[in-house]
Amino acid sequence: MKKLINEFKAFISRGNVMDMAVGIIIGGAFTSIVSSLVEDIINPILGLFGGMNFDQFAVKLNGESTLYYGKFITNVINFIIMSLIVFLIVKLMNAASNRLVAKEEKAPDTKECPYCKTKIAIAATRCPNCTSQLGE
């Protein structure tokens, strides 16, 4: 049992798990912001142009049952709009981070033999192909 608890502690203390937990918490907060943007700003603007509110579309089934397919259509449209907004926000954030973060150039891991012109390891002191002694 103690081994299981220690393994669980090691699992929880990994950086990826903590990053995921923070991401879920931030994602929950971000969802409310995007939902508010869609419901309070974008949908009213779309209503000006379309003048359509799908929420009232319904079909009566067997007496008391009602199928509210308009609400489903509204939720699908909201999902598409929300997905587009999240995509654009992520795209903008990635573009901004690419501009801010300087890309490191990778150091070469090979060099060219001055005698036979083949590629060899950077730390090599003798060429494996022509066996020439390489200078520093």
C-alpha positions in Angstrom: 0.0 0.0 0.0 2.9 2.4 0.8 4.4 1.7 -2.6 1.1 2.6 -4.3 1.0 5.9 -2.3 4.6 6.7 -3.2 3.9 6.0 -6.9 0.8 8.2 -6.7 2.8 11.0 -5.1 5.4 10.7 -7.9 2.7 10.8 -10.5 1.0 13.8 -9.0 4.2 15.8 -8.5 5.2 15.4 -12.2 5.2 18.7 -14.1 2.8 17.5 -16.8 0.0 16.7 -14.3 0.4 20.1 -12.6 0.4 21.8 -16.0 -2.8 19.9 -16.9 -4.5 20.9 -13.7 -3.7 24.5 -14.2 -4.8 24.3 -17.8 -8.2 22.8 -16.8 -8.7 25.6 -14.2 -7.8 28.3 -16.7 -9.9 26.6 -19.3 -12.9 26.7 -17.0 -12.5 30.4 -16.4 -11.8 31.0 -20.1 -15.0 29.2 -21.1 -17.1 31.6 -19.2 -15.4 34.5 -20.9 -15.9 33.1 -24.4 -19.5 32.1 -23.6 -20.2 35.6 -22.5 -18.6 37.0 -25.6 -20.7 34.8 -27.8 -24.0 35.2 -25.9 -23.8 38.8 -25.0 -22.0 40.4 -27.9 -21.8 38.2 -31.0 -25.3 36.7 -30.9 -27.1 40.1 -30.6 -25.0 41.4 -33.5 -25.9 38.4 -35.6 -29.6 38.9 -34.6 -29.5 42.4 -36.1 -28.6 40.9 -39.5 -30.6 37.6 -39.4 -33.4 38.6 -37.1 -33.8 34.9 -36.4 -34.1 33.4 -32.9 -34.1 29.6 -33.2 -34.9 29.1 -29.5 -38.7 29.2 -30.1 -38.7 26.4 -32.7 -40.4 23.4 -31.2 -42.6 20.5 -32.2 -45.3 19.0 -29.9 -45.1 15.3 -29.6 -47.7 12.9 -28.0 -49.6 15.4 -25.8 -47.3 16.8 -23.2 -43.9 16.1 -24.8 -42.2 18.8 -26.7 -39.1 18.6 -28.9 -37.2 21.8 -28.7 -35.0 21.5 -31.8 -34.5 25.3 -32.0 -32.5 25.3 -28.8 -30.3 22.5 -30.2 -29.7 24.5 -33.4 -28.9 27.6 -31.3 -26.3 25.5 -29.3 -24.8 24.2 -32.5 -24.4 27.7 -33.9 -23.0 28.9 -30.5 -20.5 26.0 -30.6 -19.3 26.9 -34.1 -19.0 30.6 -33.2 -17.2 29.7 -29.9 -14.8 27.3 -31.7 -14.0 30.0 -34.3 -13.3 32.6 -31.6 -11.1 30.2 -29.6 -9.3 29.3 -32.8 -8.6 32.9 -33.6 -7.5 33.7 -30.0 -5.1 30.8 -30.0 -3.8 31.8 -33.4 -3.2 35.3 -32.3 -1.5 34.2 -29.1 0.8 31.8 -31.0 1.7 34.6 -33.4 2.5 36.9 -30.5 4.6 34.3 -28.7 6.5 33.5 -31.9 7.4 37.2 -32.2 8.4 37.5 -28.6 10.4 34.3 -28.2 13.7 34.3 -30.1 14.3 31.1 -31.8 17.4 29.4 -30.8 19.6 28.1 -33.6 20.6 24.5 -33.1 24.3 23.9 -32.9 25.6 21.7 -35.6 26.3 18.1 -34.6 28.4 17.3 -37.6 31.3 18.8 -39.5 32.9 18.1 -42.8 36.2 16.3 -43.2 38.6 18.7 -44.9 40.2 15.9 -46.9 37.4 13.6 -48.2 34.5 16.1 -47.6 32.2 13.6 -45.8 30.1 14.5 -42.8 31.5 13.3 -39.5 30.7 13.8 -35.8 31.6 17.2 -34.4 33.7 15.6 -31.6 35.7 13.3 -34.0 39.5 13.6 -34.1 40.0 11.2 -37.0 37.8 10.8 -40.1 36.2 7.3 -40.1 36.1 7.3 -43.9 39.6 8.4 -45.0 41.3 8.0 -41.5 42.9 11.4 -41.7 43.9 13.0 -38.5 41.7 16.1 -37.9 43.1 19.3 -36.4 41.1 21.4 -34.0 
